[in-house]
Amino acid sequence: MFSTTRTGRCRSLLTLSLLGLLGSFVDVTRGHPAQDEDYYMQELLSRELYARVPGPEDPALFSSEAPVPRSGERPSPKTKKDLKDQREKASQTDKMTSDAKTAKSGNKKVEKNKKGNLKTPNSISEGEAHYKPTREECPPMGLENLKIDDFQLHASTMRRYGLGAHRGRLNIQAGLYEDEFYDGGWCAGRTDPLQWFEVDARRLTKFTGVITQGRSSLWSSDWVTSYKVLVSNDSHTWVTIKNGTEDMIFMGNKEKEIPVRNKLPVPVIARYIRINPWTWHSTGSICMRVEILGCPMPDPNNYYHRRNEVTTTDNLDFRHHNYKEMRQLMKVVNEMCPNITRIYNIGKSHNGLKLYAIEISDNPGEHELGEPEFRYTAGSHGNEVLGRELLLLLTQFMCQEYLSGNPRIRHLVEETRIHLVPSINPDGYEKAFEVGSELAGWSLGRWSEDGLDIHHNFPDLNSILWEAEAKKWVPRKVLNHHVPIPEWYQMKNATVAMETRALIAWMEKNPFVLGGNLQGGELVVTFPYDMTRVPGRTREQSPTPDDHVFRWLAFSYASTHRLMTAAGRRVCHTEDFAKEDGTINGASWHTAPGSMNDFSYLHTNCFELSMYVGCDKFPHESELPEEWENNRESLLVFMEQVHRGIKGVVRDVHGRGIANATISVEGISHDIRTAADGDYWRLLNPGEYKILAKAPGYSPASKVCEVGYDMGATRCDFIIGRTNLSRIKEIMEKFGKQPIKLPVRQLQHRLRRRRLGT
């Protein structure tokens, strides 16, 4: 009898417990329809290998912000007495919960691990430890920078695959047209408050905030105006973040591009987090781009954490630097390595900030005969800040390694004159820096202070050259190199940024051989031409005469980057550049007239490329060490390519260097010129080339030069003599172009003496 009664009582308790659990589940998850059962089955199958942990309890959460009512509802007014009663009731509830937990835990044994730390049987339920108020703010978990992979993102429904949960990443960009395979956010398949977007952290994580945007689209206006946040440890039992006793509703976006950050009233430790859209733009639908702020809890045995962990052994200053801090850091490096560094400025920004450069060379401040000059620039788009920090890290690294005797760095410093300009657009950077890493968005600070895109603000020399080629004026009337800048561009009222003018003057002053400008928002290296030949074409292969050289230079950076050529990596936005070895011709990506790369190639000797060094334009400070590891080897390898090809000096018969002599390579319709001392450098891939050296008033000379596979340019010098006609003209100039009344023999004797230098 006793046994039967006891069994019945247990069954009753079990039934009540199941009903209670089911009721709470329905209340939290809002009763998902039957058509979502397939999704839950996929969830269970995909998570069988994950370690399960108990679900968190539902503590009372408090915030100074009042909950936001749903559309069409009016908030109920509360008097001071109501608020006081509510606080007292919540306080009593907390006390009862605390007492109950104390009594419950008192009947259980407390274990100690090997390190002596206390380990409770149900530590995840200790609400006091998990919900203690704090101002701590965790970094982004990595939706934007792809640390969170697609399999960690889930949603209740989706409109189509191109708008699935895997597209719900902060700042992700859409294609030009609607209905593409890669679209600009997650969009729910239905428009009702039962939809949700979920992130699986794959380990216990302290969640501290949520950042949201609307859908990236030229044609649609979709964003969420308010939402709830739920957390879970098993993806089935969910706890809603509360404001007192009511579900807390967070204010969302007012338009689709400006990110909005909401901090949780107190940190919450869980494995899963959901965003439950509550209201949305009246003429749009439920679409979001999201970033989650969270700190992973210590778990050295977690496979996913170990797999993605990247550390660095370099002792560098891994943080973001504003203008004053950047200048100070450059000064510190200069003081550490005064014998190999020099700081100078190339001009000023619109707001009067100096465009600082740091030179690294064994003889800073001087051009050495036969030593090539290399440049890195960054920050032409002020909000693409990773390149800026990479160059500051590179200056520190090269100084430290040079002092420590690193033979590779010493050889690079002693054989190359290196110029680094970390911030071309400091005005734009200051705007983005002031807002911060996660809230700068996709475009804030991109342009100069007067609204110009500095990278595409150079004169369009492509059209000038291509028009001359069509008329067959090249090379008789128009040269295939050093195309002059149009007069209209140099006028004071031309639409040219101050920063662009400063860059052009700097390029013309120094005989740069190779350069790279660091940008952000993608993982790819682009090379000229950046402009399509056919007007109106937005995409088209537009190779230069040195296409094979440019492809090698681009590959040298991309192939040594940790991620650019990884076949399994996720695309940043819409293009899978890994299929092309992480490189692409600029015009075949998108046409851009007046680019810095095309200008460098057509107006100077410098071969310039663009390195897009990360999907996230403005990575969080905590991500800088990993980004440095991703790019460090690439930065060094690309600099070393300045020593590939041929080099030499063009002299006259007296051994004097000839400036502005032309160096032509047979079969390549692009020449270069010698520097002021007659030295030159011509980037070429391995092979045998016929080289021609010529200069006005001199007889041309040619020779065959071979470029090997080993690093180091092949020496190829030339001695060229004056032509008879040029000597006669020189003599006539000396005598004021008057007829010379001398016997023929005496004139020949004088010419012979001039030739011999006596």
Secondary structure, 3 states (H helix, E strand, C coil): CHHHHHHHHHHHHHHHHHHHHHHHHHHHHCCCCHHHHHHHHHHHHHCCCCCCCCCCCCCCECCCCCCCCCCCCCCCCCCHHHHHHHHHHHHHHHHHHHHHHHHHHHCCCCEECCCCCEECCCHHHCHHHHCCCCCCCCCECCCCCCCCCHHHEEECCCCCHHHCHHHCECCCCCCCCCCCCCCCCEECCCCCCCCCEEEEEEEEEEEEEEEEECCCCCCCCCCEEEEEEEEECCCCCCEECEEECEECCEECCCCCCCCEEEEEEEEEEEEEEEEEEEEECCCCCCEEEEEEEEEECCCCCCHHHHHHCCCCCCCCCCCCCCHHHHHHHHHHHHHHCCCCEEEEEEEECCCCCEEEEEEECCCCCCCCCCCCEEEEEECCCCCCCHHHHHHHHHHHHHHHHHHHCCHHHHHHHHHCEEEEECCCCHHHHHHHHHHCCCCCCCCCCCCCCCCCCHHHCCCCHHHHHHHHHHCCCCCCCCCCCCCCCCCHHHCCCCCCCHHHHHHHHHHHHCCEEEEEEEECCEEEEEECCCCCCCCCCCCCCCCCCCHHHHHHHHHHHHCCCCCCCCCCCCCCCCCCHHHHCCEEEHHHHCCCCCCHHHHHHHHCCCEEEEEEEECCCCCCHHHHHHHHHHHHHHHHHHHHHHHCCEEEEEECCCCCECCCCEEEECCEEEEEECCCCCEEEECCCCEEEEEEEECCCECCEEEEEEECCCCCCEECCEECCECHHHHHHHHHHHCCCCCCCCCHHHHHHHHHHHHHCC
